[in-house]
Amino acid sequence: AEHDALLRTIARAGTALYCVSRHFDDPALPRALGAQLGLHRLDANWLADEDGVSHITVGDAQDGEGRGGFIPYTDRAIRWHTDGYYQPAERRIRGMILHCVRPAHSGGETGLLDHELAYLALRDESPVLVRALMAPEAMTIPARMDDQGVARAAQSGPVFSRDDAGHLHMRYTARSRSIEWKDDPPTRAAVPRLAALLDGGSPWVLRATLAAGEGLVGHNLLHERSAFIDATVTITITRTP
């Protein structure tokens, strides 16, 4: 019954808030929740743990894995993005779970915006804006290099796209470095309009500061995280059905 209620909420709002009171630090919990909701394929990023789960803690940039050199593993704010924006279309991230084990002393607020609402707002302003962001090479994430060479190839693609079933997907990051936008007038107009929508206090933005045992599960919505004080442990799982 509980998982049916979650599915109904996700269908209506794009995401659902859940809370567990016991064993909330069990790393198997979010994986089991995802499986109950039909999320069976976990897409692990290169900094994920062996089980494919990303434990978001403040890291040391000088440690062996260098996690502290990447903003998610710091106490700094993370700007608006969708998960997997650097991946090709065949590895679209369609669902995500954010599960909190220990909240920060202060800060660490999560902002969420349904990408379908962002699409509609831009389309209502001007269809030219969404057409520009649906271009095949609208946004390019340059290659990531490591000591061995190219660790991840450059990835170009649209911001908004639809799959074969007609479902709207979004790949986006508000990063200002290591990103290349298509250099034409429609794209140059669309990018700041989208940024203004996200940063302008849209009434559709949902905000939540998760407590221990609380989490968010749903579609791969636009999300951001405010800066925080004191380490917070958040397990992040991204899956595709």
C-alpha positions as CSV (number, residue, x, y, z in Angstrom):
1,A,0.0,0.0,0.0
2,E,2.8,2.4,0.9
3,H,4.6,1.9,-2.4
4,D,1.3,2.4,-4.3
5,A,1.0,5.7,-2.6
6,L,4.5,6.7,-3.5
7,L,3.8,5.8,-7.2
8,R,0.6,7.9,-7.2
9,T,2.5,10.9,-5.7
10,I,5.4,10.5,-8.2
11,A,2.9,10.3,-11.1
12,R,1.3,13.5,-9.9
13,A,4.3,15.6,-8.7
14,G,7.3,13.9,-10.2
15,T,8.8,13.0,-6.9
16,A,7.7,11.8,-3.4
17,L,9.0,12.3,0.1
18,Y,9.3,9.3,2.3
19,C,10.5,8.6,5.8
20,V,11.7,5.5,7.6
21,S,12.2,5.4,11.4
22,R,14.4,2.3,11.7
23,H,17.6,1.0,10.1
24,F,17.7,4.1,7.9
25,D,21.5,3.8,7.8
26,D,21.3,0.4,6.0
27,P,22.8,0.9,2.6
28,A,20.5,-1.8,1.2
29,L,17.4,0.3,2.1
30,P,17.3,2.7,-0.9
31,R,18.2,-0.1,-3.3
32,A,15.3,-2.2,-2.0
33,L,13.0,0.8,-2.2
34,G,14.0,1.4,-5.8
35,A,13.3,-2.3,-6.7
36,Q,9.8,-2.1,-5.2
37,L,9.1,0.9,-7.4
38,G,10.4,-0.8,-10.6
39,L,13.9,0.7,-10.7
40,H,16.1,-2.3,-11.3
41,R,19.1,-1.0,-13.3
42,L,21.5,1.1,-11.2
43,D,23.8,3.4,-13.1
44,A,26.9,3.9,-11.1
45,N,29.1,6.9,-11.6
46,W,32.9,6.5,-11.6
47,L,33.1,7.7,-8.0
48,A,30.4,5.4,-6.7
49,D,31.1,2.7,-4.1
50,E,31.5,-1.0,-5.2
51,D,27.7,-1.5,-4.7
52,G,27.0,1.3,-7.2
53,V,25.7,3.7,-4.5
54,S,27.2,7.1,-4.3
55,H,27.8,8.1,-0.6
56,I,27.9,11.9,-0.7
57,T,30.2,12.9,2.1
58,V,32.8,15.7,2.3
59,G,36.0,14.3,0.8
60,D,39.6,15.3,0.7
61,A,40.8,16.5,-2.7
62,Q,44.2,14.9,-1.9
63,D,42.9,11.4,-1.1
64,G,43.5,8.4,-3.3
65,E,40.2,8.9,-5.2
66,G,40.2,12.7,-5.2
67,R,36.4,13.0,-4.4
68,G,37.0,16.2,-2.6
69,G,38.0,17.8,-5.9
70,F,34.4,17.5,-7.2
71,I,31.7,19.8,-5.8
72,P,29.2,17.1,-4.7
73,Y,31.8,15.8,-2.3
74,T,32.3,19.2,-0.7
75,D,30.2,21.4,1.5
76,R,29.6,23.9,-1.3
77,A,26.4,24.5,-3.1
78,I,25.5,22.3,-6.1
79,R,23.8,24.3,-8.9
80,W,20.8,23.1,-10.8
81,H,21.3,19.9,-12.8
82,T,19.8,16.6,-13.8
83,D,21.7,13.4,-13.0
84,G,23.7,11.9,-15.9
85,Y,23.8,15.1,-18.0
86,Y,27.3,14.0,-19.3
87,Q,26.0,10.6,-20.6
88,P,24.8,9.5,-24.0
89,A,21.1,9.0,-24.8
90,E,21.3,5.3,-24.3
91,R,22.3,5.8,-20.7
92,R,19.6,8.3,-19.7
93,I,18.9,8.5,-16.0
94,R,15.2,8.3,-15.6
95,G,14.8,8.0,-11.8
96,M,16.7,8.9,-8.7
97,I,16.7,8.4,-5.0
98,L,18.1,10.9,-2.5
99,H,18.3,9.2,1.0
100,C,19.6,11.1,4.0
101,V,21.4,9.2,6.8
102,R,22.7,12.2,8.8
103,P,21.7,15.8,8.1
104,A,24.0,18.7,8.2
105,H,24.2,21.0,11.2
106,S,22.8,23.7,9.0
107,G,22.1,24.2,5.3
108,G,22.0,21.4,2.8
109,E,18.6,22.3,1.5
110,T,17.5,20.5,-1.7
111,G,15.6,22.3,-4.4
112,L,13.5,20.4,-7.0
113,L,11.8,21.5,-10.2
114,D,9.8,19.2,-12.5
115,H,11.5,19.5,-15.9
116,E,8.1,19.3,-17.6
117,L,7.1,22.6,-15.9
118,A,10.4,24.2,-17.0
119,Y,9.7,23.1,-20.5
120,L,6.1,24.4,-20.5
121,A,7.2,27.8,-19.0
122,L,9.8,28.3,-21.8
123,R,7.4,27.1,-24.5
124,D,4.8,29.5,-23.2
125,E,7.4,32.3,-23.4
126,S,8.5,31.4,-26.9
127,P,8.5,28.1,-28.8
128,V,11.8,29.2,-30.3
129,L,13.5,28.8,-26.9
130,V,12.5,25.1,-26.5
131,R,13.3,24.3,-30.2
132,A,16.8,25.7,-29.6
133,L,17.2,23.5,-26.5
134,M,16.0,20.4,-28.4
135,A,18.7,20.7,-31.1
136,P,20.9,17.6,-31.3
137,E,24.1,19.6,-30.3
138,A,22.6,22.2,-28.0
139,M,24.8,21.3,-25.1
140,T,28.2,19.6,-25.1
141,I,30.1,18.4,-22.0
142,P,33.8,18.3,-22.9
143,A,35.9,15.1,-22.4
144,R,37.1,14.4,-18.9
145,M,40.8,13.6,-18.8
146,D,42.9,11.7,-16.3
147,D,46.5,10.4,-16.1
148,Q,45.7,7.7,-18.7
149,G,44.1,10.0,-21.2
150,V,40.5,10.4,-22.0
151,A,38.5,9.0,-19.1
152,R,35.1,10.1,-20.6
153,A,34.6,11.2,-24.1
154,A,32.9,14.5,-25.0
155,Q,29.2,14.2,-25.0
156,S,26.8,16.4,-27.1
157,G,23.1,16.3,-27.1
158,P,19.8,18.2,-26.6
159,V,18.6,19.7,-23.3
160,F,15.0,18.6,-23.9
161,S,14.2,15.4,-25.8
162,R,11.4,12.8,-26.0
163,D,11.9,9.0,-26.0
164,D,10.1,6.6,-28.2
165,A,7.1,6.6,-25.8
166,G,6.9,10.3,-25.9
167,H,8.2,10.9,-22.4
168,L,10.0,14.2,-21.9
169,H,13.6,13.9,-20.7
170,M,16.0,16.7,-19.7
171,R,19.8,16.8,-19.5
172,Y,21.1,20.0,-18.0
173,T,23.7,21.5,-15.8
174,A,24.1,25.2,-14.7
175,R,27.8,24.8,-14.6
176,S,29.6,27.7,-16.2
177,R,32.9,25.9,-16.8
178,S,33.6,22.7,-18.8
179,I,30.5,23.2,-20.9
180,E,29.9,24.3,-24.5
181,W,26.6,25.7,-25.8
182,K,25.7,25.8,-29.5
183,D,26.8,29.1,-30.8
184,D,23.7,30.4,-32.6
185,P,21.3,33.2,-31.7
186,P,18.4,31.0,-30.5
187,T,20.6,29.0,-28.1
188,R,22.3,32.1,-26.8
189,A,18.8,33.5,-26.0
190,A,17.4,30.2,-24.5
191,V,20.2,29.4,-22.1
192,P,20.0,32.6,-19.9
193,R,16.2,32.4,-20.0
194,L,16.3,28.8,-18.6
195,A,18.8,30.0,-16.0
196,A,16.6,32.9,-15.0
197,L,13.6,30.5,-14.6
198,L,15.6,28.3,-12.2
199,D,17.2,31.1,-10.2
200,G,14.3,33.5,-10.2
201,G,12.3,32.0,-7.4
202,S,9.8,30.1,-9.5
203,P,6.7,29.1,-7.6
204,W,7.0,25.6,-8.9
205,V,10.3,25.0,-7.1
206,L,10.0,22.6,-4.1
207,R,12.4,22.9,-1.3
208,A,13.2,20.4,1.5
209,T,15.9,19.9,4.1
210,L,16.0,16.2,4.7
211,A,16.2,14.7,8.2
212,A,17.7,11.4,9.1
213,G,15.7,8.6,7.5
214,E,14.0,10.9,5.0
215,G,14.4,10.7,1.3
216,L,13.1,11.7,-2.1
217,V,12.3,9.2,-4.9
218,G,11.0,9.9,-8.3
219,H,11.8,11.1,-11.8
220,N,15.2,12.6,-12.6
221,L,14.0,16.1,-11.9
222,L,16.1,19.3,-11.9
223,H,17.6,19.6,-8.5
224,E,20.1,21.7,-6.6
225,R,21.7,21.6,-3.1
226,S,22.5,24.6,-0.9
227,A,25.9,24.9,0.9
228,F,26.0,23.4,4.4
229,I,27.9,23.4,7.6
230,D,29.0,20.1,9.2
231,A,29.3,16.9,7.2
232,T,26.1,15.3,5.9
233,V,25.9,11.8,4.6
234,T,23.5,11.4,1.8
235,I,23.2,8.2,-0.3
236,T,22.4,9.0,-3.9
237,I,21.2,6.4,-6.3
238,T,20.4,6.9,-9.9
239,R,18.6,4.2,-11.8
240,T,16.9,3.5,-15.1
241,P,13.8,1.2,-15.3
